[in-house]
Amino acid sequence: MIMFRFKGIPDAVAAEVRQTMRAPGYGHPAHREVAQGSGPCRQCLRVFAIGTEERILFTYQPFREPGSLPAPGPVFIHAEACSHYDDVALPPDFRALPLVFEAYREGGRLVAQERIGDRNPDQILKGLFDLDGVDYVHVRNGDVGCFMARVEGSLP
């Protein structure tokens, strides 16, 4: 049986943005503000406390492998350092969000896409990782399409 790991963006990426206030790889300016929306933070995968926590908006490229088609988009992180989410469970703050799982093979080639809705996310992930050639899954917001997290599968 495949084990899943949900992962936020790498700590090094978040640290670079906080230090330079620039989007890694693009140089676009990042924007810092008090949270007007709940998020979530793409590093710790928790929602923001609206009106109290500060967040940084920047352009993020979620594909890491050479040869993949760029798909940059806007993401938020906490303005202050937070812990990287890396766990076998769907982040608790994701449960109420309109999720879409996109399954990819090496090189950022889309294999399948599933809107989760009321279905069991673990069952959907199992089905996606059972497809031939799926290497990882991106979690996206189904309303606005932005990248939220990466899911990696491995055998125990």
C-alpha positions in Angstrom: 0.0 0.0 0.0 1.3 3.5 -0.9 1.9 5.9 1.9 1.2 9.6 1.3 3.2 12.6 2.5 1.7 16.1 2.3 4.3 18.8 2.1 4.4 22.5 2.2 6.8 24.5 0.1 10.5 24.0 1.0 11.8 25.9 4.0 14.6 27.4 1.9 12.1 29.0 -0.5 10.1 30.6 2.4 13.3 31.8 4.1 14.5 33.4 0.8 11.2 35.2 0.3 11.2 36.5 3.9 14.8 37.7 3.5 14.7 39.2 0.0 11.0 40.1 -0.4 11.4 38.7 -3.9 9.9 35.7 -5.7 12.6 33.0 -6.1 13.5 32.5 -9.7 11.6 35.5 -11.0 12.7 38.4 -8.9 9.2 39.9 -8.8 8.6 41.9 -5.6 6.7 40.1 -2.8 4.0 41.9 -0.9 3.5 41.9 2.9 0.1 42.7 4.5 -2.1 41.8 7.4 -4.2 38.8 6.4 -7.4 39.8 4.7 -8.2 36.2 3.8 -7.7 32.9 5.5 -5.0 31.5 3.2 -3.6 28.9 3.8 0.1 29.5 4.3 2.0 27.3 1.8 4.7 26.4 4.3 2.9 25.3 7.4 -0.4 24.7 5.6 -2.5 26.4 8.3 -5.0 29.2 7.6 -4.2 32.7 8.6 -5.8 34.6 11.5 -7.6 37.3 9.5 -6.8 40.8 10.7 -4.0 39.8 13.0 -1.4 37.7 11.3 0.9 39.2 8.6 1.4 37.2 5.4 3.6 37.6 2.3 2.2 37.2 -1.2 4.7 36.1 -3.9 5.0 34.2 -7.2 5.8 30.5 -6.8 6.8 27.8 -9.3 5.6 24.4 -7.9 7.4 22.2 -10.5 10.9 21.2 -9.5 12.1 18.8 -12.2 14.0 19.9 -15.3 12.0 20.0 -18.5 8.7 20.7 -16.7 6.4 23.4 -18.1 6.4 26.5 -15.8 3.2 27.1 -13.9 3.9 30.0 -11.6 1.2 31.4 -9.5 0.4 33.5 -6.4 0.9 32.0 -2.9 1.0 33.2 0.6 3.3 32.4 3.5 3.3 33.7 7.1 5.5 36.8 7.4 7.2 35.3 10.4 8.9 32.0 10.2 6.7 28.9 10.7 7.2 25.2 10.6 7.2 23.2 7.4 4.2 20.8 7.1 5.3 17.2 6.2 2.9 14.6 7.4 0.9 11.6 6.2 -2.5 13.3 6.9 -4.4 15.9 4.9 -3.7 19.2 6.7 -6.7 19.8 9.0 -7.2 23.3 7.7 -7.7 21.9 4.2 -10.8 19.9 5.0 -13.2 22.8 4.5 -11.6 24.0 1.3 -12.6 23.2 -2.3 -9.7 20.9 -3.2 -8.5 19.6 -6.6 -5.9 16.9 -6.8 -3.7 16.9 -9.9 -1.6 13.8 -10.6 1.7 14.3 -12.4 4.4 12.1 -13.8 8.1 13.1 -14.1 8.6 16.3 -16.1 5.4 17.9 -14.9 3.1 16.0 -17.3 -0.5 16.0 -16.1 -2.0 12.5 -15.8 -5.3 13.1 -14.1 -7.3 15.7 -12.2 -9.9 15.1 -9.5 -12.2 17.5 -7.7 -12.6 16.1 -4.2 -15.9 17.6 -3.0 -17.4 15.3 -0.3 -15.4 12.3 -1.3 -12.6 10.7 0.9 -9.3 12.4 -0.1 -7.3 9.4 0.9 -9.3 7.2 -1.5 -8.9 9.7 -4.3 -5.1 9.9 -3.7 -4.8 6.1 -3.7 -6.7 5.9 -7.0 -4.4 8.6 -8.5 -1.2 7.0 -7.3 -2.4 3.6 -8.7 -2.5 5.2 -12.2 0.5 4.2 -14.4 3.4 6.6 -14.1 2.1 9.0 -11.4 5.0 10.4 -9.4 3.4 13.1 -7.3 0.2 15.1 -6.8 -0.4 18.8 -6.4 -3.2 20.0 -4.2 -4.9 23.1 -5.6 -7.8 25.3 -4.6 -10.8 24.4 -6.8 -12.2 27.9 -6.7 -9.2 30.0 -7.7 -6.8 27.3 -9.0 -3.7 28.2 -6.9 -1.1 25.7 -5.7 -1.5 24.7 -2.1 0.7 21.6 -1.4 2.5 18.7 -2.9 1.8 15.0 -2.1 4.4 12.4 -2.5 3.7 8.7 -2.5 6.0 5.9 -1.4 5.9 2.2 -0.5 6.2 1.5 3.2 
